[in-house]
Amino acid sequence: GATSFFVSGQIFSNVLFTFLLASLFFLVGLHLDLSLFSALRHKRRQLTVSLIAVYVLTPIIAYVFSLLPGYIGEVFLVLGVSGAALGSPMIWSNLASADGDLASHTATFSLLFAPVFVPILVFLMPLEFNTSLVVGNIPIIAVPFLVGMLAQNYENGFLQDLRIHFSKLAFWLIVLITLVQFRLLVQEQGALYTSELLISSVFFGAFSLIAFGYSHLLGIFTELYEKESRAIGFIGSSKNVAIAFFLAAHLSGEIVLLVGVYYFVRQLMGLTFVDLYVHGEPKLRQRIGF
């Protein structure tokens, strides 16, 4: 955090930002559960419903939110096309007595096939990217991601620790990426208005709530078990922040920062959903210190 306040430069020309993003994708590749294909052999319907929630239902909800003016609208388009988060849906599903294995395996499947689904959604959404620049920057995330996947084959204590503590390490990497981007914006534009970030947080919370509710209902309407429907709710409402950071970096620094803000709101909302199932009431006020 302290280091980020001494960094200057533009997105992707900034060495620290690029290094942190590459490190995040390395962790993602290292954490993937590559046994998912055999595990999902008997859960094809659940997988299909999950992918519909991630790549059809949630993007539609995100598009509706994108009609909001300014950067807050654009960030929803980025989130809508970014696929499912990897670690959080499994953790929340286990805490809420849902199907944690389904959440883990379908989120992994979603990530592995993101190179197919994400470009299609980007084409369908009103997002204006410099295509050649995006393609040129893909090695920044693809190389560490593949290295992480290959590193799973090595019996190494350090790598094993990285896999075990994936969620914690990813959390702090996202914190650092957000702080680096915050510092860059302050250097370029001066003070940022806290009210804008708070308003954005409210919309992010509403987006997560609606995405969770509709994804959960999708599981119920397709006659899945309640545990599976809960897991699909967590999968559909948790967008992949690593992919979102990469896409946002090709739009503007403000959108990169808002993706980081979304991540923290997403974590609070996920815990709120867990509280509703476990305690029957949200513990949001206690979690944020009130």
SVG drawing of the C-alpha trace seen along z (x, -y; Angstrom):
<svg xmlns="http://www.w3.org/2000/svg" viewBox="-39 -18 48 57">
<polyline fill="none" stroke="black" stroke-width="0.4" points="0.0,0.0 2.8,-2.4 4.7,-1.5 1.7,-2.4 1.9,-6.0 5.3,-6.4 4.4,-5.0 3.6,-7.2 2.8,-6.4 0.0,-5.2 -1.9,-2.0 0.2,0.9 3.1,-1.3 3.1,-1.2 5.4,1.6 3.9,2.2 0.4,2.4 1.3,4.8 3.3,7.0 0.5,7.2 -2.0,8.1 0.3,10.8 0.8,12.1 -3.0,12.3 -3.4,14.4 -0.5,16.7 -2.4,17.4 -5.5,18.1 -3.7,20.6 -2.1,22.2 -5.4,22.5 -7.5,24.1 -8.9,27.5 -8.1,29.5 -10.1,32.5 -13.3,30.7 -14.1,32.6 -14.5,35.9 -16.3,34.3 -18.9,32.6 -19.5,35.7 -22.7,36.5 -23.7,32.8 -24.1,31.6 -27.5,30.0 -26.1,28.1 -23.1,27.0 -25.4,25.8 -27.6,23.8 -24.5,22.3 -23.1,21.1 -26.4,19.6 -26.4,17.7 -22.8,16.5 -22.8,15.7 -26.4,14.9 -28.5,13.9 -25.9,11.8 -24.7,10.0 -28.3,9.0 -28.6,7.6 -25.3,5.8 -26.5,4.3 -29.5,2.8 -27.2,1.3 -24.9,0.0 -27.6,-2.5 -26.5,-4.5 -24.5,-7.6 -20.7,-8.0 -18.1,-5.5 -20.4,-3.6 -22.4,-2.5 -19.3,-1.3 -18.0,0.7 -21.1,2.8 -20.5,3.7 -17.0,4.8 -18.3,6.8 -21.0,8.4 -18.6,10.0 -16.0,11.1 -17.2,14.5 -17.4,16.0 -15.1,15.5 -13.0,18.5 -12.6,18.9 -15.3,16.9 -18.4,18.8 -17.0,22.1 -16.2,20.6 -19.6,18.9 -21.4,22.0 -19.7,24.1 -20.6,21.6 -24.2,21.4 -24.6,25.2 -24.7,25.2 -22.9,27.3 -19.3,26.0 -17.9,28.5 -20.4,27.4 -19.5,23.8 -15.8,24.6 -16.0,26.8 -18.4,24.6 -16.4,21.5 -13.3,23.2 -15.1,24.4 -16.3,20.8 -12.7,19.5 -11.2,22.1 -13.7,21.2 -13.6,17.5 -11.4,17.1 -14.5,18.3 -17.3,16.7 -15.8,13.3 -14.9,12.1 -18.5,13.0 -19.9,10.9 -17.5,8.1 -18.7,8.1 -22.4,8.0 -21.9,5.3 -21.5,1.6 -17.9,1.6 -15.3,-0.3 -11.9,1.4 -8.8,0.9 -8.7,4.5 -5.1,4.6 -4.0,3.2 -6.0,5.8 -4.6,8.6 -1.1,7.3 -1.5,7.2 -3.0,10.7 0.5,12.2 0.7,10.1 -2.0,12.3 -1.9,15.5 1.8,16.3 1.6,16.2 -1.7,18.0 -0.3,20.9 2.8,20.9 0.6,21.2 -1.3,24.1 2.0,25.9 3.4,25.3 0.6,27.5 2.7,30.5 5.6,29.7 5.7,31.0 6.9,27.8 6.0,26.6 6.0,23.0 3.7,23.5 1.4,25.7 1.2,22.8 0.2,20.4 -2.6,22.8 -3.9,23.2 -3.9,19.5 -5.2,18.5 -8.1,16.4 -6.0,14.4 -3.3,13.7 -5.7,12.8 -7.5,10.4 -4.2,8.5 -3.2,8.4 -6.6,6.9 -6.1,4.4 -2.7,3.4 -4.0,3.1 -6.8,0.9 -4.5,-1.3 -2.0,-1.6 -4.8,-2.8 -6.2,-5.1 -2.8,-6.7 -2.4,-7.1 -5.7,-8.8 -4.9,-11.2 -1.6,-12.1 -3.3,-12.8 -6.6,-14.4 -6.2,-15.5 -8.7,-14.6 -11.3,-12.0 -14.9,-12.5 -15.7,-10.0 -19.4,-10.5 -19.0,-9.0 -17.3,-5.9 -20.1,-5.5 -22.8,-5.9 -21.1,-3.3 -20.9,-1.0 -24.7,-1.2 -25.2,-0.2 -22.7,2.6 -24.6,4.0 -27.9,3.8 -26.3,5.5 -25.0,8.4 -28.3,8.8 -30.3,8.9 -27.8,11.2 -27.8,13.6 -31.6,13.6 -32.2,14.3 -29.4,16.9 -30.8,18.7 -34.3,18.6 -32.9,20.0 -31.7,23.0 -35.1,23.5 -37.0,23.1 -34.8,25.8 -35.7,28.1 -32.2,28.4 -31.8,29.1 -31.8,26.2 -28.1,26.6 -27.3,26.5 -29.5,23.5 -27.8,21.6 -24.4,22.4 -25.5,21.1 -26.7,17.9 -23.2,17.4 -21.6,18.2 -23.9,15.9 -23.5,13.0 -19.7,13.1 -17.9,11.7 -14.2,12.4 -12.2,9.4 -9.0,10.5 -10.6,10.5 -12.4,7.3 -9.2,5.5 -7.6,6.5 -10.5,5.3 -11.0,2.1 -7.3,1.2 -8.0,0.8 -10.8,-1.7 -9.8,-4.1 -8.3,-4.4 -11.6,-5.3 -13.1,-2.0 -10.1,0.0 -10.7,-1.7 -14.4,-1.0 -13.7,2.7 -11.6,2.7 -14.5,1.0 -16.9,3.6 -14.7,6.4 -15.0,5.2 -18.7,4.7 -19.0,8.2 -17.2,9.7 -19.6,7.9 -22.6,9.0 -21.5,12.6 -21.1,12.6 -24.5,11.0 -26.1,13.8 -24.3,16.3 -25.6,14.6 -29.2,14.7 -28.9,18.5 -26.9,19.2 -28.3,16.5 -31.5,15.5 -30.5,11.9 -27.7,9.8 -24.7,8.9 -23.5,6.2 -23.4,3.4 -21.2,5.4 -18.9,6.4 -18.2,2.8 -17.6,1.8 -20.9,0.3"/>
</svg>
